Each structure stands twice: as structure tokens, then as C-alpha cells.
Amino acid sequence: MSRVVLTLFCSVQDADMIGVAVGDCLHAPVHLRREAVLGRDFDDAATGERVAGTLARMAVEVELAADRVGEAIEAATQTRRNLPFRWRTVAVQDGGRVA
């Protein structure tokens, strides 16, 4: 079974709700990371972000089986959100835990 890391990029105010929904759906740990995005694509920006020219975003990240990505995206989609989110997956080639 192939594994991927799913990263959802969302507004700061939506991150906790999305993280909880994805974590509950997958029964997996979810990592949150704050990001500042500089760029020209402001389709997902709030008014204040458009004025400032910087998007304040959170990366919500979880490792899961590749065949469960749709399920996780659906859980995030069903949350009550203020702004749209974007997502991507990256294949996991190797991993482990060192004690």
C-alpha cells in the first residue's frame, strides 16, 4: 500500500477546524505549520491580505494511505470555512521512527 503526505493550505482561522476534521476522519496525527505566502495569486485571499500583499496561511499535514486522500479532502471540504483551501500530495519513499 503506497503512502503519501497530504498537505492542505488554508487560512489561519480555518486550520484548527480542518485539522480536527481530517484527524478524526483518518484517526491519524495532524501537523499544523504557519506559513507566509508571497505571490501574485490572491484568488483565495481575504481583503486585508490583498491589501498587504501577503497571505497568512497554515499548512495542515498528515501522512496516510494513498487510497484515502479523497476521504480526507471530503472531510476538509465539509468543515465550516471562511476561505477556500488548496491541497497537494507527495509520495512517501521511506520513513520510520528512531527511539
N, C-alpha and C positions, 0 to 999 in steps of 0.2 A: 504494500500500500504506500503510495507516494505521499510525502508531507510537504506542506507549503507554509510560508508565513504570510498571513493576510494582514495588510495594513490599511486602515481606514483613516482618511484625513478629514477632520471635521472641525467645526468651530469649538472654541474653548467651552462655551456654555452647553454644548451638546455632548461632549466627550464622556461624562460620567454616565449618562443615560445609555448611550451607545455601548460603552464598555460593559455595563451591567447586563444589558440585553444579550450581547454576544457571549459573555461569560456564562450566563445562565443557560443559554441555548446549547453551548458546547461542553459545559462543565469543565472548563479549562481556564488556566490563569491568563489574565489580560494585562498587558503592559501599556501604560499611558506615558507619552513623551510630548512636552511642549515644543512647538516649532514656530519660527517666524518665517514667513514665505515672502520673498521679494519677487516681484514679477509684474507682468502685464495682463495676466488672466484674472480679471476681477468678477467673473460671472457668479462666483459663489460668495462674494464679499458683502458684508454689511455696509451701510452708508459710511460709518466712521472709518472703516478700513479702506474704502475707496478714496476718501479724502486724504488719509495718511499715506496711502500707497503701500501699506504693509498688511498682510493677512496674519492674524493671530490664530494659529491652528494647533490642534492636538493630533498626534499620531496614536491611534488605538491599534495595538498589535497583538496577534495571537497566532500560535502555531497549531495547525490542525491537519487532518487528512484532506487531501485534495478534493475528494468527493463530497465534502461538507461545506465547501465555500458558499454555494448557493443558499444553503440553510442559514449561514452566518450573515450573509448580506440581507436576506429577508428579515432576520431578527432586527438588524440595524435599521432597515427601511421602515419597520413598523413602530419604531420609537417616535415619541413626540419631539420633533426637532425644530430649531429656529432657521437653520440654513441647510443647503444641500451638503452631501459629503461625496468624496471620491475614494476609490479603493484600488488596490493592486495586490497581486500575489507574487511571491518569489519562491522558487523551488528550494527545498532544504536538501543539500547534498550530504551533510553529515552533522552530527551533534551529539551531545552527551552531557554528563554531569561528573564533576570531579569533586570528591569529598576531601 
